[in-house]
Amino acid sequence: MDYPIWDIAMGGGVLMGIVAITHVIVSHFAIVGGLLIAVTETLAVRRNDPEMRDLAKRSSLVLILFSTVFGAISGVGIWVVAGLISPAAISSLIRTFVWGWAIEWVFFFIEIVAALVYYATWNKISKRAHVMVAWIYFIAAYMSLVVINGIVAFMLTPGKWLETGAFWDGFFNPTYFPTLVLRTGIAIMMAIAFMLWPAMKASDEARPRLARYLGFWTVAGALISYAGYRWWEAQLPDTVRSLFLGKGALLDGLVDTRFLVMWSVAAVLLLGIVFLVLLPKMAKVIPVLLITIAAFAFFGGYERLREGARKPFIIHDYMFSNGILVKEVGQLNEDGILSKARWAARVPATNSVEMGRQVFDAQCRSCHTIDGYLSIRELAPEDPDMMYSVLYALYDQGEMFTALQPGEAVAMGDLNYPFMPPFVGTEEEMEALVDYIASLTSETQAAAKGGV
């Protein structure tokens, strides 16, 4: 709202999803990959097992390439993309958790240095010192997760922070510990998904033994993930669970995503038990590929479910996905949305359609594009009266939010459009938005007639 609007054809949410999911897959591998490598080398040194130590060495190369190269670059990419598509949310998170971010960056610096030292000193320092570097890496990487988890979980369940605004109330929010357990399990599965491939390069004699060793980690990761997920689900507010749980679930897409999440973690567990623990000699390309795909599907499904469950907020019960604060709705209904959207209205509108475009940029463009993802041209009703009925329903939703006390949540089942932010603004701005959308649909109709 107070920032320039980034117009991207594919939709900012799609781009953010691509960057974020690829980053978190690698970053979670980097976290517990360090643990598995440290444990593997520790056991190898104690047992004088060169094959196990070679597994740690091969895995450390994968760790370096993915975590310090792709992970670091994609991490910067998340900041850039998020800052462009949701600058108000990023600004709010920085103001609230600035010292948390600072602490996380210290841990990340230690993690990167330890990873580089670890890989560069194979057979150059004592085995004991080398193992110690691996443990330093893991501790720094896991502490990075401990910090980031609080901020990420806060966006869905801010808890008492809505009333107090206190750092610790936001950080140790209702889903902090469930999510930490869940992400620990996920990180184990990500580490396994990456380390199984170096294990396949072991000798024919050692490969089954290493596969079984990794199989026990796979089973542990799947069970911890499942337990953490169920705990996370139980700690969600009823208004959030109603979006994807129960017979009357409000968002079918999230229902399907939850189905994917539950079956994919079951697949990881079953495949791990059969092909790694019980029949490790069969741990070849196809079974390992299936385990990798199932692990990625679980993690990607959970991230989509978590993001979707925030609808229509970006910070639940505080800031809508378009950057409008819940507490601002009443005032903006009087003053108009364009009184706040300085960049959208940087040039005075000369007609209703132009004003409508500015209102669309301010309120709708964070989720909708013109002809790309969630195309407003395709989704909007052609009948202006139907468009008015939708906007009035969204306007009423805003009134429901403004009637809440701090920390109180609206019942999503009472909303006609629980996945959309309310319409905020004056009657004139609503009419202008209808005129603008009507101009888009009329262009489509004209083009269709011309094609005929």
Buried (B, 14 or more C-beta within 10 A) or exposed (E): BEBEBBEBEEBBBBBBBBBBBBBBBBBBBBBBBBBBBBBBBBBBBEEEBEBBBBBBBBBBEBBBEBBBEBBBEBBEBBEEBBBBBBBBBBBBBEEBBEEBBEBBEEBBEBBBBBBBBBBEEBEEBEBEEBBBBBBBBBBBBBBBBBBBBBBBBBBBBBBBBBEEEEBEBBBBBBBBBBBBBBBBBBBBBBBBBBBBBBBBEBEEEBBBBBBBBBBEBBBBBBBBBBBBBEBBBEBBBEBBBBBBBEEEBBBEEBBBBBEBBBEBBBBBBBBBBBBBBEBBEEBEEEBBEBBBBBBBBBBBBBBBBBBBBBBBBBBBBBBBBBBBBBEBBBBBBEEBBBBBBEEBBEEEBEEBBBBBBBBBBBBBBBBBBBEBBEBBBEEBBEEBEEBBEBBEBBBBBBEBBBEBEEEEBBEBBEBEBBBBBBBBBBEEBBBBBBBBBBBBBEEBEEEEEEEE
